[in-house]
Amino acid sequence: MKNINFKHSDESIAKSLKTKHAFDISLYFSQFDIDEKKRLIFLIDQQKLSDMFVLLDIESQWEVLELLSDHRKKALLRNLESDDLKEFIASLDEDKKQFVISLLSSVKAKTVKLLLEYEEDSAASIMSTDFITINESMTIKEATNKLVTTSKDQDYIDSIYVLDDDRKLIGVVDLKDLIIARSNQSLSKIMMDDYHYVYEDDTIETAIQTVKDYDRNAIPVIDSDHHMLGIVTADDIFDEMIEDIEFDYQRMALLDNHESTSTALTRSKQRLPWLLLAVVLNLIIASFLSIFEATIIEVIALVLFQPLILGMAGNIGTQALAVTILTFHKEDYDHKKMPKTHVLREFLIGLLNSALLGIAAYLIVYLFLSIIPTGSQSALSMAVVVGVSTFFSMLISASMGVLVPIFLNRVNIDPATASGPIMTTINDLVSLVIYFGIATIIFL
């Protein structure tokens, strides 16, 4: 994209745009000035414009729409898949929403309004209505003819859905099977009747799991009467998973509304409050630990092994937290409950790892201080302090990694936030209290 020179002629730029992928154009779109954007939109072909449009953020999408003529506005919206169009419209304020809907055909406007009514976390909210159906009574020739004559560019055609006379879904035909079938064969010979589907009010997680479990490129969405409403494609699932992962990572770092195109100043403003909070919490920890001042002064060697205690406790806590959050997404269960088997399994894993690493820490510290003596305390006593502290710090941190997200989930708070700076600081406090507390008991 950087080699597009807007000083060149329209013909030269148009030729250059044909060699560019829509994704690459979308990456640099916000960096162009308004005149360059107008020129790019004027010269780019309609299909690539549609492909680029769905990859832009909402502000850029609206900017593109405003720069288009009325004719190209309608052409752009017509080319968008129904789920992409619904996602764009859902992000607009009410006035803009009504304006965009007014540009749609009556059929597409009705479809979008229907999609907007579904709950945000339902499978139907991400479904597309751009698919091909055929009647069970059709011959192979008739079905092929309908596919060729009625399908549109945005239609999903890898699978064709077979309906009965009441328009209820009864089977699925793969495109490749339809192509190689003999014209005099019946649809029943090539139709799969053991297809998998989701109901309109099933969750997005259910749709994700169904696509994953049965390795389908698309699954139908049906109502309670088995009427087909739409499809959820693997692309939809992939987009949803990427969005969830990005959201979780932002929340894990306590960052809201992060955008890759944000300026350094904007990103700094997002991160600074939580970092300042961490500073305050660490100052509180420092004040609290002043009660161990006499221990620290007397046993200087404690400082050498403090990073070991904090690091191991943090690592095992993060592992337990990550596995627990993944369990919330992967398991099919009531989200207000966590399987007891998961809690027990993670506790046993934490107990085993804490014990083994506590023993390892004991041996390493004993060997280290035997070779390089530090302070007047015996190597054996220091090794006992570090080993026992490592065990209890890791065990408590691992337990918190399981119990904290469960608690947050039950009080309707996103559990991903539990692994941010606040939880890290709490783990540090617990670990240091254990470490210096045991040292005080043994040495003073």
C-alpha positions as CSV (number, residue, x, y, z in Angstrom):
1,M,0.0,0.0,0.0
2,K,2.8,2.4,0.7
3,N,3.9,2.3,-2.9
4,I,0.7,3.8,-4.1
5,N,1.5,7.3,-5.3
6,F,-1.5,9.5,-5.4
7,K,0.4,11.9,-7.6
8,H,0.0,9.4,-10.4
9,S,-2.9,9.3,-12.9
10,D,-6.2,7.7,-12.1
11,E,-5.5,4.9,-14.6
12,S,-2.1,4.1,-12.9
13,I,-3.7,4.1,-9.4
14,A,-6.6,1.9,-10.5
15,K,-4.2,-0.5,-12.0
16,S,-2.1,-0.6,-8.8
17,L,-5.3,-1.1,-6.7
18,K,-6.2,-4.2,-8.7
19,T,-3.0,-5.9,-7.4
20,K,-3.7,-5.1,-3.8
21,H,-5.7,-7.2,-1.4
22,A,-8.6,-5.7,0.4
23,F,-7.1,-6.5,3.7
24,D,-3.9,-4.5,2.9
25,I,-6.0,-1.5,1.7
26,S,-8.0,-1.6,4.9
27,L,-4.9,-1.5,7.1
28,Y,-3.7,1.8,5.6
29,F,-7.0,3.5,4.8
30,S,-7.0,5.6,8.0
31,Q,-3.6,7.0,7.1
32,F,-4.7,8.6,3.9
33,D,-6.0,12.2,3.9
34,I,-9.5,12.9,2.8
35,D,-8.7,13.7,-0.8
36,E,-6.7,10.4,-1.1
37,K,-9.6,8.5,0.4
38,K,-12.1,10.1,-2.0
39,R,-9.8,9.1,-4.9
40,L,-9.2,5.6,-3.7
41,I,-12.9,5.0,-3.2
42,F,-13.7,6.4,-6.7
43,L,-11.1,4.2,-8.4
44,I,-11.5,0.9,-6.5
45,D,-13.8,-1.7,-8.0
46,Q,-17.1,-2.5,-6.3
47,Q,-16.3,-6.0,-5.1
48,K,-13.0,-5.0,-3.6
49,L,-14.6,-2.0,-1.9
50,S,-17.1,-4.3,-0.3
51,D,-14.3,-6.7,0.9
52,M,-12.4,-3.7,2.3
53,F,-15.5,-2.2,4.0
54,V,-16.1,-5.2,6.3
55,L,-12.5,-5.0,7.5
56,L,-12.6,-1.4,8.6
57,D,-13.6,-0.1,12.0
58,I,-17.0,1.5,12.4
59,E,-15.7,5.1,12.1
60,S,-13.9,4.3,8.8
61,Q,-16.9,2.4,7.5
62,W,-19.2,5.4,8.1
63,E,-16.6,7.7,6.4
64,V,-16.6,5.4,3.4
65,L,-20.3,5.4,3.2
66,E,-20.5,9.2,3.3
67,L,-17.9,9.6,0.5
68,L,-19.9,7.4,-1.9
69,S,-22.6,8.5,-4.3
70,D,-26.2,7.3,-3.5
71,H,-25.9,4.7,-6.3
72,R,-22.6,3.3,-5.0
73,K,-24.0,3.4,-1.4
74,K,-26.8,1.1,-2.4
75,A,-24.5,-1.1,-4.4
76,L,-22.1,-1.5,-1.5
77,L,-24.9,-2.4,1.0
78,R,-26.4,-4.8,-1.6
79,N,-23.0,-6.6,-1.9
80,L,-22.5,-7.1,1.8
81,E,-23.5,-10.4,3.4
82,S,-26.5,-10.1,5.7
83,D,-24.5,-10.8,8.9
84,D,-21.8,-8.2,8.0
85,L,-24.5,-5.7,7.2
86,K,-26.3,-6.3,10.5
87,E,-23.0,-5.9,12.4
88,F,-22.4,-2.5,10.7
89,I,-25.9,-1.2,11.3
90,A,-26.0,-2.4,14.9
91,S,-22.9,-0.2,15.7
92,L,-24.6,3.0,14.5
93,D,-26.7,5.4,16.5
94,E,-30.4,5.5,15.8
95,D,-30.5,8.2,13.1
96,K,-27.7,6.7,11.1
97,K,-29.2,3.2,11.6
98,Q,-32.5,4.4,10.0
99,F,-30.7,6.1,7.2
100,V,-28.8,3.0,6.2
101,I,-31.9,0.8,6.4
102,S,-33.7,3.3,4.1
103,L,-31.1,2.5,1.4
104,L,-31.8,-1.2,1.5
105,S,-34.3,-3.2,-0.5
106,S,-37.5,-4.0,1.3
107,V,-36.4,-7.7,1.6
108,K,-33.0,-7.0,2.9
109,A,-34.3,-4.3,5.3
110,K,-36.7,-6.8,6.7
111,T,-33.9,-9.4,7.1
112,V,-31.6,-7.0,8.9
113,K,-34.3,-5.8,11.3
114,L,-35.0,-9.4,12.1
115,L,-31.3,-10.1,12.8
116,L,-31.1,-7.0,15.0
117,E,-33.9,-8.4,17.3
118,Y,-31.9,-11.5,18.3
119,E,-30.0,-11.6,21.6
120,E,-26.4,-10.6,21.2
121,D,-25.1,-13.9,22.5
122,S,-27.5,-16.1,20.5
123,A,-26.4,-18.1,17.5
124,A,-29.0,-16.4,15.3
125,S,-27.3,-13.0,16.0
126,I,-24.3,-14.0,13.9
127,M,-26.1,-16.1,11.2
128,S,-26.2,-15.2,7.5
129,T,-29.3,-15.4,5.5
130,D,-27.4,-15.7,2.2
131,F,-27.8,-19.4,1.4
132,I,-29.4,-21.6,-1.2
133,T,-32.4,-23.9,-0.6
134,I,-34.0,-26.5,-2.8
135,N,-37.2,-28.5,-2.6
136,E,-37.0,-32.2,-1.9
137,S,-39.1,-33.0,-5.0
138,M,-36.5,-31.4,-7.3
139,T,-34.4,-33.5,-9.6
140,I,-30.6,-33.1,-9.8
141,K,-31.0,-31.1,-13.0
142,E,-33.6,-28.8,-11.5
143,A,-31.6,-28.2,-8.3
144,T,-28.4,-27.5,-10.4
145,N,-30.4,-25.1,-12.6
146,K,-31.7,-23.2,-9.5
147,L,-28.3,-22.9,-8.1
148,V,-26.9,-21.5,-11.3
149,T,-29.7,-19.1,-12.1
150,T,-30.6,-17.7,-8.6
151,S,-27.4,-17.7,-6.6
152,K,-25.8,-14.3,-5.9
153,D,-22.2,-13.4,-5.3
154,Q,-22.6,-13.2,-1.5
155,D,-24.5,-16.5,-1.3
156,Y,-22.9,-19.4,0.5
157,I,-23.1,-22.3,-2.0
158,D,-20.7,-25.0,-0.6
159,S,-23.8,-26.6,1.0
160,I,-27.3,-26.5,-0.4
161,Y,-30.2,-27.0,2.1
162,V,-33.1,-29.3,1.2
163,L,-36.6,-28.3,2.5
164,D,-39.9,-30.1,2.4
165,D,-43.2,-28.6,1.2
166,D,-43.7,-26.9,4.6
167,R,-40.2,-25.3,4.2
168,K,-38.8,-27.4,7.1
169,L,-35.2,-28.5,6.8
170,I,-34.8,-32.2,6.0
171,G,-31.3,-32.5,4.6
172,V,-28.1,-31.0,3.2
173,V,-26.4,-31.5,-0.1
174,D,-22.7,-30.7,-0.6
175,L,-22.0,-28.7,-3.8
176,K,-19.4,-31.2,-5.0
177,D,-21.9,-34.1,-4.7
178,L,-24.4,-32.1,-6.7
179,I,-21.9,-31.3,-9.4
180,I,-20.8,-34.9,-10.0
181,A,-24.3,-36.5,-9.6
182,R,-26.1,-37.8,-12.6
183,S,-29.0,-35.7,-13.8
184,N,-31.5,-38.5,-13.4
185,Q,-30.6,-39.2,-9.8
186,S,-32.9,-38.2,-7.0
187,L,-31.8,-35.7,-4.3
188,S,-32.3,-38.4,-1.6
189,K,-29.4,-40.3,-3.1
190,I,-26.9,-37.5,-2.4
191,M,-28.6,-35.8,0.5
192,M,-27.2,-36.0,4.0
193,D,-30.0,-36.4,6.6
194,D,-27.7,-36.7,9.6
195,Y,-26.7,-33.0,9.5
196,H,-26.0,-30.9,12.5
197,Y,-27.7,-27.7,13.4
198,V,-28.3,-25.1,16.2
199,Y,-31.6,-23.5,17.3
200,E,-32.0,-19.8,17.0
201,D,-31.9,-19.2,20.7
202,D,-28.8,-21.5,21.3
203,T,-25.7,-19.6,22.4
204,I,-22.8,-18.6,20.1
205,E,-20.6,-21.0,22.2
206,T,-23.0,-23.8,21.2
207,A,-22.6,-22.9,17.5
208,I,-18.8,-22.8,17.9
209,Q,-18.7,-26.2,19.6
210,T,-20.9,-27.7,17.0
211,V,-18.8,-26.5,14.1
212,K,-15.7,-27.7,15.9
213,D,-17.0,-31.1,16.9
214,Y,-18.5,-32.1,13.5
215,D,-16.0,-30.3,11.3
216,R,-18.5,-28.5,9.1
217,N,-17.9,-25.4,7.1
218,A,-21.4,-24.2,7.9
219,I,-24.3,-25.3,10.1
220,P,-28.0,-24.3,9.7
221,V,-29.9,-22.3,12.2
222,I,-33.5,-23.4,12.7
223,D,-36.5,-22.4,14.8
224,S,-38.4,-24.7,17.1
225,D,-40.6,-25.9,14.2
226,H,-37.5,-26.9,12.2
227,H,-37.9,-24.0,9.7
228,M,-34.5,-22.9,8.4
229,L,-33.6,-19.3,9.3
230,G,-30.0,-18.9,8.3
231,I,-26.5,-20.4,8.5
232,V,-23.5,-19.9,10.7
233,T,-20.3,-20.4,8.7
234,A,-16.8,-21.4,9.8
235,D,-15.7,-17.8,8.9
236,D,-18.4,-16.4,11.3
237,I,-17.1,-18.7,14.0
238,F,-13.5,-17.8,13.4
239,D,-14.3,-14.0,13.5
240,E,-16.2,-14.6,16.8
241,M,-13.4,-16.5,18.3
242,I,-10.8,-13.8,17.3
243,E,-13.1,-11.1,18.8
244,D,-13.5,-13.0,22.0
245,I,-9.7,-13.6,22.3
246,E,-8.9,-10.0,21.7
247,F,-11.5,-8.9,24.2
248,D,-10.2,-11.3,26.8
249,Y,-6.6,-10.1,26.3
250,Q,-7.7,-6.5,26.7
251,R,-9.6,-7.3,29.8
252,M,-6.8,-9.4,31.2
253,A,-4.6,-6.3,31.0
254,L,-7.5,-4.1,32.1
255,L,-7.5,-2.2,28.8
256,D,-10.8,-1.0,27.3
257,N,-11.6,-0.1,23.7
258,H,-8.1,-0.8,22.5
259,E,-7.5,-0.2,18.8
260,S,-4.3,-0.9,16.9
261,T,-4.7,2.4,15.1
262,S,-4.8,4.4,18.4
263,T,-2.1,7.0,18.9
264,A,0.6,6.5,21.5
265,L,-1.0,9.2,23.7
266,T,-4.4,7.4,23.6
267,R,-2.9,4.1,24.5
268,S,-0.9,5.7,27.3
269,K,-4.1,7.2,28.7
270,Q,-5.8,3.7,28.6
271,R,-3.0,2.0,30.5
272,L,-1.8,4.6,32.9
273,P,-4.7,4.6,35.4
274,W,-4.3,0.8,36.0
275,L,-0.5,1.1,36.3
276,L,-0.9,3.9,38.8
277,L,-3.3,1.7,40.7
278,A,-0.7,-1.0,40.7
279,V,1.9,1.5,42.0
280,V,-0.5,2.5,44.9
281,L,-1.1,-1.1,45.8
282,N,2.6,-1.9,45.8
283,L,3.2,1.1,48.1
284,I,0.6,-0.3,50.4
285,I,2.3,-3.7,50.3
286,A,5.7,-2.0,51.1
287,S,4.1,-0.3,54.1
288,F,2.5,-3.5,55.2
289,L,5.7,-5.4,54.9
290,S,7.5,-2.8,57.1
291,I,6.4,-5.0,60.0
292,F,9.0,-7.5,58.8
293,E,11.7,-4.8,58.8
294,A,13.7,-6.4,61.6
295,T,13.7,-9.8,59.8
296,I,14.9,-8.3,56.5
297,I,17.7,-6.4,58.3
298,E,18.8,-9.5,60.2
299,V,18.5,-11.9,57.3
300,I,19.9,-10.1,54.2
301,A,19.9,-13.4,52.2
302,L,16.0,-13.2,52.1
303,V,16.3,-10.6,49.4
304,L,18.2,-12.9,47.1
305,F,15.4,-15.4,46.8
306,Q,12.4,-13.0,46.8
307,P,12.1,-13.0,43.0
308,L,12.0,-16.8,43.0
309,I,9.0,-16.8,45.4
310,L,7.1,-14.1,43.5
311,G,7.9,-15.5,40.1
312,M,6.8,-19.1,40.8
313,A,3.6,-18.0,42.5
314,G,2.7,-15.7,39.6
315,N,3.4,-18.4,37.0
316,I,1.3,-21.1,38.6
317,G,-1.5,-18.7,39.3
318,T,-1.6,-17.5,35.7
319,Q,-1.7,-21.1,34.4
320,A,-4.6,-22.0,36.7
321,L,-6.5,-18.8,35.7
322,A,-6.0,-19.4,32.0
323,V,-7.2,-23.0,32.2
324,T,-10.3,-22.0,34.2
325,I,-11.2,-19.2,31.8
326,L,-10.8,-21.6,28.8
327,T,-13.1,-24.0,30.7
328,F,-15.8,-21.4,30.9
329,H,-15.7,-21.1,27.1
330,K,-15.3,-24.7,26.1
331,E,-17.5,-26.7,28.5
332,D,-21.2,-27.1,27.9
333,Y,-22.6,-26.3,31.3
334,D,-24.6,-23.8,33.2
335,H,-22.4,-20.7,33.3
336,K,-23.3,-20.1,36.9
337,K,-21.7,-23.3,37.9
338,M,-18.2,-24.7,37.5
339,P,-17.8,-28.5,37.4
340,K,-16.4,-29.7,40.7
341,T,-14.1,-32.0,38.8
342,H,-12.3,-29.0,37.3
343,V,-11.8,-27.4,40.8
344,L,-10.6,-30.6,42.3
345,R,-8.3,-31.4,39.3
346,E,-6.7,-28.0,39.3
347,F,-6.2,-28.1,43.1
348,L,-4.5,-31.5,42.8
349,I,-2.3,-30.2,40.0
350,G,-1.4,-27.1,42.0
351,L,-0.7,-29.3,45.1
352,L,1.6,-31.6,43.1
353,N,3.5,-28.9,41.3
354,S,3.8,-26.8,44.4
355,A,5.3,-29.8,46.4
356,L,7.7,-30.7,43.6
357,L,8.9,-27.2,43.1
358,G,9.1,-26.5,46.8
359,I,11.5,-29.5,47.1
360,A,13.4,-28.3,44.1
361,A,13.7,-24.7,45.6
362,Y,14.9,-26.2,48.9
363,L,17.7,-28.2,47.2
364,I,18.8,-25.4,44.9
365,V,19.0,-22.8,47.7
366,Y,20.8,-25.3,50.0
367,L,23.3,-26.0,47.3
368,F,23.7,-22.3,46.4
369,L,24.3,-21.2,50.0
370,S,26.7,-24.1,50.6
371,I,28.9,-22.9,47.8
372,I,28.4,-19.2,48.3
373,P,27.5,-18.5,51.9
374,T,25.5,-15.3,52.5
375,G,24.9,-13.9,56.0
376,S,25.2,-15.8,59.3
377,Q,22.2,-18.1,58.8
378,S,22.8,-21.7,58.0
379,A,22.2,-22.9,54.5
380,L,19.8,-25.5,55.8
381,S,17.6,-23.0,57.6
382,M,17.4,-20.6,54.5
383,A,16.6,-23.6,52.3
384,V,13.8,-24.6,54.6
385,V,12.4,-21.1,54.5
386,V,12.5,-20.8,50.7
387,G,11.2,-24.3,50.1
388,V,8.2,-24.1,52.5
389,S,7.4,-20.5,51.3
390,T,7.5,-21.7,47.7
391,F,5.2,-24.5,48.4
392,F,2.5,-22.5,50.2
393,S,2.8,-19.4,47.9
394,M,2.3,-21.5,44.8
395,L,-0.5,-23.6,46.3
396,I,-2.5,-20.5,47.4
397,S,-1.8,-18.7,44.1
398,A,-3.0,-21.8,42.1
399,S,-6.1,-22.0,44.2
400,M,-6.8,-18.3,43.6
401,G,-6.3,-18.8,39.9
402,V,-9.3,-21.2,40.0
403,L,-11.5,-19.7,42.7
404,V,-11.3,-16.0,41.7
405,P,-12.6,-16.4,38.2
406,I,-15.4,-18.7,39.5
407,F,-16.4,-16.0,42.0
408,L,-16.3,-13.2,39.4
409,N,-18.4,-15.3,37.0
410,R,-21.1,-15.9,39.6
411,V,-21.4,-12.2,40.3
412,N,-21.6,-11.4,36.6
413,I,-18.1,-9.9,36.2
414,D,-16.0,-11.0,33.3
415,P,-13.4,-13.5,34.8
416,A,-10.7,-12.4,32.4
417,T,-10.3,-9.2,34.5
418,A,-9.0,-11.4,37.3
419,S,-5.6,-11.8,35.8
420,G,-4.8,-8.1,35.5
421,P,-2.5,-6.0,37.7
422,I,-4.8,-6.2,40.7
423,M,-4.7,-10.0,41.0
424,T,-0.9,-9.9,40.4
425,T,-0.5,-7.5,43.2
426,I,-2.6,-9.5,45.6
427,N,-0.6,-12.6,44.7
428,D,2.6,-10.7,45.5
429,L,1.2,-9.6,48.9
430,V,0.2,-13.1,49.9
431,S,3.5,-14.6,48.8
432,L,5.7,-12.0,50.6
433,V,3.7,-12.3,53.8
434,I,4.2,-16.1,53.7
435,Y,7.9,-15.7,52.9
436,F,8.8,-13.1,55.5
437,G,6.4,-14.6,58.0
438,I,8.0,-18.0,57.9
439,A,11.5,-16.4,58.0
440,T,10.4,-14.4,61.1
441,I,9.2,-17.5,62.9
442,I,12.4,-19.4,62.1
443,F,15.1,-16.7,62.6
444,L,13.7,-14.4,65.2
